[in-house]
């Protein structure tokens, strides 16, 4: 009774900590640690600024944005946004100006004549042909214009929520309708809210599903209540532990309730099914529990450890949220097992057989079904082997089709406003993914030397010539603007001056306050940058563009004048595509080694160890092949599928092999008798847990997050292959190799 009370008290204390659970989402979480390019990018940020410190708001006004009333409202809104917390500057079409020479020197003149509507037509023609404006502040059809709100660097969820609250208030106050938002503050605010919603929905649906399954399996309401209480307490304690440890829940946190409910259910079913079978055989409660803990409890401990090891393989990832997901899930698996032992097992002994057992004959004749399965493997061994080799060949081909060309849009919640907004900017403006080129000036040259500016200008021009890149901003932008100013504000003069003309331009470089110019040069004036954005065309396609740019730079830019290196948030995130396969194979290799050692301790025979491992390669191959055939990109989020599959699939194999070993030892080494007993006593629990696993992960189909949907489908379908391998391939292997 003390164990039961202790478990309940701990769970209640954990319940009190749930309001303190932390949610987090920012792109820096997904940067691969230990990468030289990341170190370079972090140095770049210190010298300049982050490349995602913006909030873009695109306002749609049809048939044209060049409407006096609309532009005046936009101007007052933009000015008001300058007072929003954590905002450093605001730019929009009514505030934008060109450098113009006046009698008192260079000044900034508004590009839009709000005080003279008759000139708006002329303004629109000029602006739509200006590369500084098109796709940055105005779309090609002139039906939308963007306000660019710069924020402080590396704002977190708390600051983001404050910004979005104040911006939303201004949007309402100035009657700004039909708009789309993009940027760090918006992402963090929306995605953190979606996280909480996803966790709540997945927990409720999983709970309902498991309740239905428990009713089907146990029938008696007390048995069902014991099972559900055990699972619920395990989930409460798990979330409480995460809260006490100060863990921040990332986008993958929606998987935690499902994992805990499924893992806890699996443990409960194996323990309770065995206990009930022992009671039905005539044993007293104490003796039945002792047998259950001795035979199933130890096997369940091993399966919990192997499942935890499967999740722990994610520690090989370079991505912090995936590492934390692995650690947290491993902790959860162990908590689920402890709760079953300290709560479920002792609680069962407080109820009579009549209160727990259903003596009615099941509608399913499990003996007949499982005996048929046993006979099929006995009589069709060669056919099963041939089918296995065919499966292997098809899997290898499917694996050869795997790619890593993931897109950001596919990681956003489907049907949500945030995704609609993202796609609007992809279609109408320059997109979201930042692309930075860091330019280091060599000794003997200064930042404003013509050779340096010329290298910057030619590089910027080549970058903008790429079909996927629509805008860029650099010192060359300033130079061309000043050249235009000095030539009577002639739009055709917006171009790089000759070296001789540059002598007239250079004195004005520190005198023209163009927006953004203050972050184009490092403090020591030894570095500058080209800042641009690239469309979300997929990691592999972007890598091709990146290689083309690097190749052009190496062939056309004098490295004795400047060196140029690509960097930025997008580049660093895309590095994950390079590391995901490496860390995946390394992690699974370590998992196989550790699981082998654990199985070695249980079975104490190398042959048993090898027999047990073979069926668990099947679901891994199947999952990888499905990725290839379904044209699903192997990216960081999807890669966790393999850890989950391996960690869970090995459980049924251990239960099957453990029972087989016990039955063989008790029947004087008779393999066939041992296999038949194993089918009849363990097969039902394996099928039950597999059904729960299948439908449990299928709950993720209700997610608005596409990677979660993919993970749910992959795991559900793949775990079917795992139970097929355990019940059909494993017995054939045992007959062949267990002498």
GIVENKA-V477876 format. One record per residue. RES is the residue in one letter. NEAR is the number of other ideal C-beta (glycine too) atoms within 12 Angstrom. D_LAST is the distance of its C-alpha to the last C-alpha in whole Angstrom. Layout:
# GIVENKA-V477876
RES	NEAR	D_LAST
RES	NEAR	D_LAST
This chain:
# GIVENKA-V477876
X	13	46
X	11	47
X	21	44
X	25	45
X	15	48
X	19	47
X	31	45
X	25	48
X	20	51
X	27	49
X	32	48
X	18	52
X	20	53
X	30	51
X	22	53
X	17	56
X	24	54
X	26	54
X	13	57
X	19	57
X	31	54
X	26	55
X	36	54
X	30	55
X	37	55
X	33	56
X	38	55
X	29	55
X	35	52
X	39	50
X	35	51
X	33	48
X	26	48
X	18	49
X	25	50
X	15	53
X	31	55
X	30	55
X	19	56
X	25	59
X	36	59
X	25	60
X	18	63
X	34	64
X	29	64
X	18	66
X	26	69
X	34	69
X	31	68
X	32	65
X	40	64
X	39	64
X	34	67
X	42	68
X	46	69
X	44	70
X	43	72
X	42	72
X	38	75
X	29	76
X	28	79
X	17	80
X	13	82
X	26	82
X	38	82
X	35	85
X	27	87
X	24	90
X	19	89
X	35	85
X	37	85
X	25	88
X	30	85
X	43	82
X	30	85
X	24	85
X	35	82
X	35	81
X	23	83
X	26	82
X	39	78
X	25	80
X	19	80
X	34	77
X	24	75
X	31	73
X	33	74
X	27	76
X	30	77
X	34	78
X	36	78
X	43	79
X	46	82
X	36	85
X	31	84
X	36	83
X	29	86
X	35	87
X	37	89
X	25	92
X	25	95
X	12	98
X	7	101
X	8	100
X	14	97
X	28	93
X	19	92
X	25	90
X	21	91
X	24	89
X	36	88
X	37	88
X	24	92
X	27	92
X	15	95
X	13	96
X	19	94
X	12	96
X	19	94
X	29	91
X	19	90
X	18	91
X	36	89
X	29	86
X	19	86
X	29	86
X	37	83
X	29	81
X	18	82
X	29	81
X	32	77
X	36	78
X	39	78
X	28	76
X	36	73
X	40	73
X	41	76
X	45	77
X	33	74
X	20	76
X	21	77
X	32	79
X	26	78
X	36	76
X	50	77
X	43	74
X	48	75
X	38	74
X	43	73
X	33	72
X	36	71
X	25	70
X	24	67
X	25	63
X	34	64
X	27	62
X	31	61
X	20	64
X	26	67
X	37	65
X	25	66
X	23	70
X	38	70
X	37	69
X	20	71
X	27	74
X	38	74
X	24	73
X	19	76
X	32	78
X	29	77
X	15	78
X	15	81
X	26	82
X	17	81
X	31	79
X	17	77
X	20	74
X	34	72
X	34	69
X	37	68
X	42	65
X	39	64
X	38	63
X	44	64
X	41	64
X	42	60
X	36	60
X	34	62
X	34	60
X	40	57
X	32	57
X	26	58
X	33	56
X	36	53
X	27	54
X	24	54
X	39	51
X	36	49
X	22	51
X	25	51
X	41	47
X	33	47
X	19	49
X	28	47
X	42	43
X	28	45
X	20	46
X	33	43
X	42	41
X	25	43
X	20	43
X	33	39
X	35	39
X	19	42
X	23	39
X	32	36
X	34	38
X	22	42
X	25	43
X	18	45
X	24	45
X	35	41
X	28	42
X	24	44
X	35	42
X	46	40
X	34	42
X	29	44
X	45	41
X	47	40
X	36	44
X	38	44
X	46	41
X	38	43
X	37	47
X	39	45
X	44	44
X	38	47
X	30	49
X	32	47
X	35	47
X	25	51
X	20	51
X	20	49
X	15	52
X	31	50
X	27	51
X	36	50
X	39	49
X	45	49
X	50	45
X	41	46
X	40	46
X	46	42
X	44	42
X	41	43
X	46	41
X	50	38
X	48	39
X	44	39
X	48	36
X	51	34
X	49	36
X	48	35
X	48	31
X	47	31
X	50	34
X	46	32
X	49	28
X	48	30
X	46	33
X	41	31
X	40	28
X	45	31
X	38	33
X	28	30
X	30	30
X	31	34
X	17	34
X	17	31
X	12	34
X	19	33
X	16	36
X	26	37
X	18	36
X	17	33
X	31	32
X	30	33
X	19	31
X	27	28
X	37	28
X	29	29
X	21	26
X	32	23
X	43	25
X	30	27
X	29	25
X	41	23
X	45	26
X	32	27
X	35	25
X	46	25
X	42	29
X	30	28
X	46	26
X	49	29
X	40	32
X	37	30
X	42	30
X	46	34
X	36	34
X	42	33
X	42	37
X	30	38
X	31	38
X	42	40
X	33	44
X	40	45
X	29	46
X	37	46
X	44	42
X	33	42
X	33	43
X	41	42
X	39	38
X	27	39
X	38	41
X	42	38
X	37	36
X	33	38
X	43	38
X	42	35
X	33	35
X	40	38
X	45	37
X	42	34
X	33	36
X	45	39
X	45	36
X	31	35
X	29	39
X	41	41
X	46	38
X	37	36
X	29	40
X	34	42
X	40	39
X	27	40
X	19	44
X	25	44
X	15	43
X	24	41
X	12	43
X	24	44
X	33	41
X	26	39
X	25	40
X	14	39
X	9	40
X	10	38
X	17	37
X	10	38
X	16	34
X	13	32
X	25	29
X	19	27
X	15	28
X	20	27
X	29	24
X	20	23
X	21	24
X	35	22
X	35	19
X	19	20
X	21	21
X	36	17
X	24	16
X	16	19
X	21	20
X	23	16
X	15	18
X	17	21
X	29	20
X	21	19
X	15	22
X	21	24
X	30	22
X	17	23
X	14	27
X	26	27
X	24	26
X	16	29
X	23	31
X	29	30
X	19	31
X	17	34
X	23	35
X	25	34
X	15	37
X	22	40
X	33	39
X	26	43
X	33	45
X	24	48
X	38	48
X	34	52
X	38	53
X	30	55
X	27	51
X	37	51
X	34	54
X	32	54
X	24	54
X	15	58
X	25	59
X	24	62
X	35	61
X	32	59
X	22	62
X	33	64
X	36	62
X	27	62
X	29	66
X	39	66
X	31	64
X	25	66
X	32	69
X	37	69
X	40	67
X	33	64
X	45	63
X	38	60
X	45	62
X	45	62
X	42	64
X	45	65
X	38	66
X	44	69
X	31	69
X	32	73
X	22	73
X	12	75
X	13	79
X	27	79
X	23	80
X	33	78
X	28	81
X	26	82
X	28	82
X	23	79
X	38	77
X	41	78
X	29	78
X	37	74
X	44	74
X	35	76
X	29	74
X	42	70
X	40	71
X	27	73
X	28	70
X	39	67
X	34	69
X	19	69
X	29	66
X	15	65
X	29	63
X	36	66
X	32	69
X	35	71
X	37	71
X	41	73
X	44	74
X	47	77
X	44	78
X	41	79
X	41	81
X	42	83
X	38	83
X	44	85
X	40	87
X	36	88
X	35	89
X	34	91
X	27	93
X	22	94
X	13	95
X	26	92
X	17	91
X	26	88
X	14	88
X	22	88
X	28	85
X	23	83
X	30	83
X	29	86
X	16	87
X	17	87
X	10	90
X	21	90
X	29	88
X	17	90
X	20	92
X	35	89
X	27	88
X	15	90
X	29	89
X	35	86
X	20	86
X	20	88
X	35	87
X	19	85
X	32	82
X	31	79
X	32	76
X	29	78
X	18	78
X	30	74
X	38	74
X	30	75
X	24	73
X	15	75
X	14	75
X	21	76
X	21	74
X	35	71
X	45	72
X	43	70
X	44	70
X	43	68
X	42	67
X	39	65
X	43	62
X	33	61
X	33	58
X	28	56
X	27	53
X	35	51
X	22	50
X	26	54
X	37	56
X	29	54
X	20	55
X	32	59
X	34	58
X	18	57
X	23	60
X	36	62
X	23	61
X	15	62
X	24	65
X	30	66
X	16	65
X	14	67
X	21	70
X	33	70
X	21	72
X	18	69
X	15	72
X	28	74
X	38	71
X	27	67
X	35	66
X	31	62
X	41	61
X	40	60
X	39	60
X	40	58
X	41	56
X	39	55
X	40	54
X	44	52
X	45	51
X	37	49
X	43	46
X	37	45
X	24	45
X	34	43
X	38	41
X	27	38
X	23	38
X	35	37
X	39	35
X	22	33
X	23	33
X	36	33
X	40	29
X	19	28
X	25	29
X	41	28
X	30	24
X	20	24
X	29	25
X	38	23
X	25	20
X	21	22
X	31	22
X	36	19
X	20	18
X	19	20
X	31	18
X	32	15
X	15	15
X	21	12
X	16	12
X	21	9
X	30	10
X	29	14
X	25	13
X	34	12
X	44	15
X	35	17
X	30	17
X	39	19
X	47	21
X	33	23
X	40	23
X	44	26
X	43	28
X	35	28
X	40	29
X	45	32
X	38	33
X	29	33
X	34	36
X	38	38
X	25	38
X	22	39
X	23	41
X	18	43
X	32	43
X	34	44
X	39	41
X	40	43
X	42	43
X	43	43
X	42	40
X	47	38
X	47	37
X	48	35
X	47	32
X	48	32
X	51	33
X	44	30
X	46	27
X	48	28
X	49	28
X	48	25
X	50	23
X	55	24
X	48	22
X	48	19
X	45	19
X	49	20
X	53	17
X	44	15
X	38	17
X	39	17
X	44	13
X	35	12
X	26	15
X	28	15
X	27	11
X	20	13
X	17	16
X	18	15
X	10	13
X	15	9
X	17	10
X	29	9
X	22	12
X	20	14
X	31	13
X	37	14
X	28	17
X	28	18
X	39	17
X	39	19
X	28	22
X	35	23
X	45	22
X	38	23
X	34	26
X	45	27
X	45	25
X	35	28
X	34	30
X	42	30
X	39	30
X	31	33
X	42	35
X	44	33
X	31	34
X	32	38
X	41	38
X	42	38
X	30	40
X	37	43
X	38	44
X	28	45
X	27	48
X	39	49
X	29	52
X	38	50
X	30	48
X	38	45
X	40	44
X	32	44
X	35	42
X	43	40
X	39	40
X	28	39
X	40	36
X	45	34
X	36	35
X	31	34
X	40	31
X	44	29
X	31	29
X	38	27
X	41	25
X	39	24
X	32	23
X	41	21
X	45	19
X	37	20
X	37	19
X	39	17
X	48	15
X	41	13
X	34	13
X	34	11
X	38	9
X	26	8
X	21	8
X	20	6
X	28	4
X	12	0
